[in-house]
Amino acid sequence: MAPLTRNGLAEPGMREIIQKHRPAIEPYEDIYKDIHQNPELSGEEARTAGIVAEHLKSLDGYTVHTGIGGHGLVGVLKNGSGPTVVLRADMDALPHKEATGLPYASEKIAKDRQGKDTPVMHACGHDMHVALLMGTAELLLSARSQWSGTFVCLFQPAEELAEGARAMVEDGVFDEAKFGIPKPDIVIGQHTHAVRAGRITLSPGPILTAIDSLDVRIFGRSGHVCRADMCIDPVLIAASIVVRLQGVVNKEVRPEEFAVVSCSSIHGGTAANIVPDFVDLKVTIRSYTATVHKRMLAAVHRIIALECEISGAAEPRIKAFMTAPSTINDARSEARLKEQFDAYFGPDSIPLYPFGASEDFSYLAEAVKAPYIFYMFGCIDPELWDRKEKENKLNEVPHHHCADYKPVIQPTMNHALDAFAIAALTFLGSPTK
């Protein structure tokens, strides 16, 4: 069988390139631990961005641009003519109290956007994403004799609020005159996944859902509960809305389509004997297709408005606070990368099944009408995974946003760094003769 080729180049093979140019992993393990122990909320990633910028500037060859869309930054490595490949890592953490028991666990307390103190934790693996892209930048610089084109490592803020990608685009991250980045030929992202460490998961088509999250305020007329005839009770209206929303997916979406409508937050009132003036709800809508998403969003608005109207309440206030498109992997690009992953990782290269989460990653590619790929890498301790699988209790394995989510450092980082480098090399050009 002929050796697998990369952009028409058979030798040296991908494995030889990676093994020759892979940097020592220990410094990046230390960076990961440091960022994990010092997490920063969305929009507050100054320290993390500073670590990244200092590292990229220390690598002879990268042009570094900082402060893009907040604390976003890019490192640009031009290496002759050829494709422009963008690898992306997100940097922000979550308002969550860590319960991993790790020696490098976060004990940080920060102010949220409402000025309240909150514990902060990297419960989604963004700390590892950052360290891995930093290591990949070093590998691609060392291996520049094996490729041509422009390699861009992009570090994004505020993913958890679905704000950072749009902010970087609106700040001109892909404006060549501003930051020197040619139009990307492909944008690639990778993410930790709650599967056995060492596995790399990739599939074509829909991977992550579109999301609209809504802040809803239901207005009433306050008064004493014994004179409800003189009041408009927003608690009752809100309760009716929550119940009615549960029927949207069941009654308005085809059985084979995936969709979620959920109200997970409801707040109103201060006393048992007072009808309040308002009740606040938070509603989330998720789906894979634009048609379904549009239908569900319209249904949610309709139900909220009509429940208020039939109760004699004022018009509700509905404001979107988190919006992102679905993530749908380009099939042609996925096939090219999957071939390389299969050859390199063997049985550890497995399908990525859609699971309903959302990301703002695709904004980066859609802004320049470029294809994109989003894949995930396993990070669960193999012993824990194997034991829970044997017990048929994989539902007990900590996953994203859990207080005890703790990616095992190895073999996770070795495999994921190799995967990121393979992804870039698959789409960069062959070296100039």
N, C-alpha and C positions, 0 to 999 in steps of 0.2 A: 504494500500500500504506500502511495506517495506521501511524503511528509506534509502535514498541514501547512498551508501557506498563510502569510499575513500580508495582504495587499500585494500579492504577487511575489513576495520574498520568502523563499523556503528556508534559507540558512542565514544566520543562525536561527534556530527555532525559538518560539516564545519562551519555553522553559529555560533555555540557555541564557537568554537575555535577562530574564528575571533573576535567575540564580547568580549571575555575574554582577548585576548592578543593584541588587537589593541592599539597602543600607542596614546597618546594625539596628535591630529592633528595640534594644534596651532604652536608648534615649527617648524613643517615642512612647514606650510604656511609661516612663517617668512623666512625660508631658501629659499623657492621659490621666495619670493619677493626680497630677497637680490641678488640671482643669476640673476633674471630678470633685476635688476637695474645695474648689473655689468657683462654684457655679454662678452664673449671672442670668437674671431674668431677661425676657424679650425686650430688646431695645437698650439694654444696659451692658452689652458685651465688650466693654472697653478693654478690660484686662485680657480677655481671651484674644481679641483682635490684636492687641499689642504683642502678645507672645507669637502669634502667627506672623505678623509683619516683620518682627525682628528676625525670625527664622528665615523667611523668604529673602530678606535683604542680605542675610549671611551666605546665601547660595549664589555664587557668581554666575549671573546670567538672567535672573528674573528682574523684570520691571514691576515694581509694586505700587499699587494705587490703593489708598485707604479712604475711609470716610464716605463710602458709597452707600446711599440709602440708609444712613445711620452709621453703624459700626461695620458695615460690609467692606470687604476688600478683595482684591484680585492680585495674583501673581501671574505675569505674562512671560512666557518663554518662547521667543521666536527662533526658529531653527530652519531657515530657508523657506522655499515655497511649498505649499501643500495645504491640507485641510486644517481647519481650526477646531480643536476638540476642547470642550469645557467640562471639567469635573467639579462637582459642587459638594460642599459640606456645610451643614447648618451648625450654629454655635450656641444657641440659647438653651436655658434650663427651665425647670418648671417650679411653680409655687407649691412645694410638696416637702413633707418632713421625711428625711431618709431613715430607713430602718434595715439597712443591709448588714450592719455590724462590721463593715470593712474597716481596716486600719486607716484608710484614706477617705472615709465617709465624710460627707458634708455636714457641717454644723452651722452653716451660714444662715443668718437672718437678714432680710433685705426689705426695703419699702416697695410695695406694689404700686400700681398706678393710682390707687385710691389713697395712698399714703399710709396704708396699714402695714405693720410688720408681718412678714410671712417667712417661714422656712423655705429654703431653696435647695433643689436637688436635680442632678442630671438623671432623670428617670426615663429617658428616651434614647440614650446612647449618643447624643450629639457630641459629647466630649471625646468619644472614641472616633467619631467621624472626622473631627478636627485633627486629631493626632495622626490618623491614617492618611489624610490628604497631605499633611505636612511631610510625612515619610514618602508618599508617592511623588511629591515634587522633587525630593532629593533623588529618587530612583530615575525619574525621567530626565533629569539633568545629567546624571551619570551615563545614561544610555542614549544620549542625543546622537551618537554616531549611527544608531539603528533606526532612526526615524527622521521625517522632515515635516514641516508645517508649523503651526502655532499651538502650543499647549497652554491652557488657561486653568489655573486652580482658583476657584471662586468660593469664598467663605461668606456665608449668608447669615444675617441676623434675623431675629424675630420670626422664625418659622412657626413656633407654637401658637402664635396669634394670626398666622397666615398673612403677615404684613411684609416680611423682609424681601421676598422675591420681587413683589410689585414695586417696593420702594427702590430697590437697586435698578430695576428697569426704568422707572420714572426718572431716576437720577442719571440715566444715560450710560449704564454699565457697558452696553454693546454699541455705543456711539464711537466709532473708530477714531474720529477726530478728537474725541475727548480723552479716551483711555487707550487708544491704540490697539483695540481688539477687532480683528476682522470679523465679519459675520460668521457666527458659529455654524459649522457643518453638522454638529451633533452636540447635545448636552446630556451628561450622564450623572446620575446620583446613585449613591448606595446608602443603605440603612441597616442598623442592627435588626435582628429578627429573633423572636423567642423560639428558635429551633436549635438543634444540636450544634455546638460550635464546630466549625470546619466546613459546614455546608454552605453552598452558594446557591441562592434561589432566584430564578429568572424565568419569565414567561412573556409571550406577546399579549397585546390587547389590554383590556381594563385591569388595572392593578389597585388603584386607590380611588375613592369616591370624590365627587364634587361635594362641597359643603356650603351651606348657608346657616349661620347661627344668628338668631334674632333676639334682641332685647325687646320685650313687650311690656307695656304698662297699661293696665286696665283701670279706668277711672270710675269711681263711684260717688256716692254722696254720704258723708259720714253722719253718725248719730247714735243714739242709744239703741241697743238691740231690742228693747221692748217696744220701740216705735219704728219697726222695720218698714211700716207703711210710708214713713216719711224719708226713708233712706233708699239708696241704690247700692246693693251689696256687691262689691267687686270680688269678694271671696267666692260667692256662689257663681258669678260669671266665670271666674278663672277656673273653678272646678269643672264647670260644664265644658269649657274650652279644652281642658286637659283630656277629659273623657272623649270628646268628639275627635280630637286629634289622633287618638289610637285607631280610629277607623279609616284614616286616609290611605295607608298602605294596603289594608285589606280590601277596601272598596274601590280604590281608584288606580291601582297599579296591577298590571298583569302578573300572574303567579310566577312566571319565569324571570321577571325583572327583580333586581335587588333594590330595596329602598328602606330608609329609616326615617321616621319622624318621632322625635322624643322631646318631652319636656322634663328636664332634670333639675330644675330650680324654680321654686315658688316662694315668694316672700310677701307678707302683707299683715298689717295690723299690729297692735301693741298690747291690747287688753281683751279679756274675754267678753266684756260688756260694751265694746265700742265697735260699730261698723266702720271700717277704715275708709279713707278717701281713695286709696288705690292699692293694687296688687301688682307685683312685678313677676314676670315669667321669663325664663330663658328657654328657647326652642331651637332644636338642631334638626336640619334636613340633610340627608345624604343620599346620593344615588350615583350610578355610573354614566347614565346617558342624559344628554341635554334635554331630550323630550320629556322623560320621566321627571327630571328635576324641575323643569318649568311647570309641569302639571301639579306637582306636590307643593311647590312654593305658592302657586295661585290658590290651591285648596286651603293651605294654612292661613293665608291672608283672608280668604273668604270666611272661614269658620270664625276667626277672631272678630272680624268686623260685624258679622251677622249676630253672633252671640251678644255682643255689646248693644247692637241696634235693638234686638227684641227685648232686651232688659231695660231699655230706656237710658242707657249710659252714653256718655260722650264718646266721640270717635277715639279709638285706642291709638297709642303711639307705638309704632313698630320701627325698629332701627336695626339694620344688619351690622354686626360687629366682627364677624369672621366669615370671609367668602373666599373660596378657592375652587378652581376647576378640577375636574377629574384627571387622573393620571392614566394615560392609555399608551402603553409601549408600542413604538413603531415596529411593525412585524418584520420588515426587511432588515432593519438594524439589529433587532433582537436575534434573528436567525444567525447573523454573522457573529455576534458576541457569544451566543449559546454554543456555537460550534467550538469556539476557543475555550470556553469554560468546560465543556464536556471533555475536550482533549486534555486539559490541564488538571482538572479536579476529579475526573472520572465519576464514580458513583456518588461523590459528594456534590455534584452539580445536579440540582433537582428543580422541579417546577416551583414557581411562586404562585400560590393560589390567592385570588383576591380576598381581602378580609375586612373591607369596610372602613378602614381608617382614611384620613385625608391629609393632604400635603399641599403646599403652594409651589413646589418645585417646578411644575409644568409651566408656570408663568414665564420662567426664564427662557424656555424654548419657544413657547407660543408667541412671545413678543417679537421674535425674529423669524417666525415660521420655519423653525429647524426641527428635525426629528429628535426624539429623546428616548432615553432608556432609564428606567428606575428598577434596580434590583436590590436584594437584601441578603445579608450574610448572618449565619447562625452565630449565637453568642452564649448559649446556655451550656453550663458545665456538662461535659459528656457523661460523667458518672451520675449526676442528678437526672439528666434526660433519660438515660438508659434505665435507671431504677424506676422512674415515674412511668415510662413507657411499659415496662414489664408489669407494673401494678395497675396499668390502665388508668392512670391518674395524671395525664399530661395537663389537664385543666388546672392542676396545682402548681405548675411551673410559673414562676413570676414572669410577667410580660410588661410591655410598655406602660409607663405611667404608674406602675406599682411601686409602693414605698420600698419594697425589697428587690427591685430589679437591679441585678448586678452582673453585667456581662463578664464572663471569665476572660482574663487577658489573653491566655494562650490555650488552644491554638487559634483563637479568634483573630488576633491582630495579624499574625503571619499570613493566614489565608486571605483576610480581607485586604491587606496591603497588596498582595499578589493580584487579587481580583481587580482592584482599582487600576493598577498598572497595566494589566492585560486589557482592560476596557479602553484605556487611552491608546495603547499601541495598536489595537485592532483597527482603529479608525484614523490614526495619524498616517501620513504617507510613508512610502519606502524611502530609505536614505538616498540622498542625491549622489549620483555616481560621480 
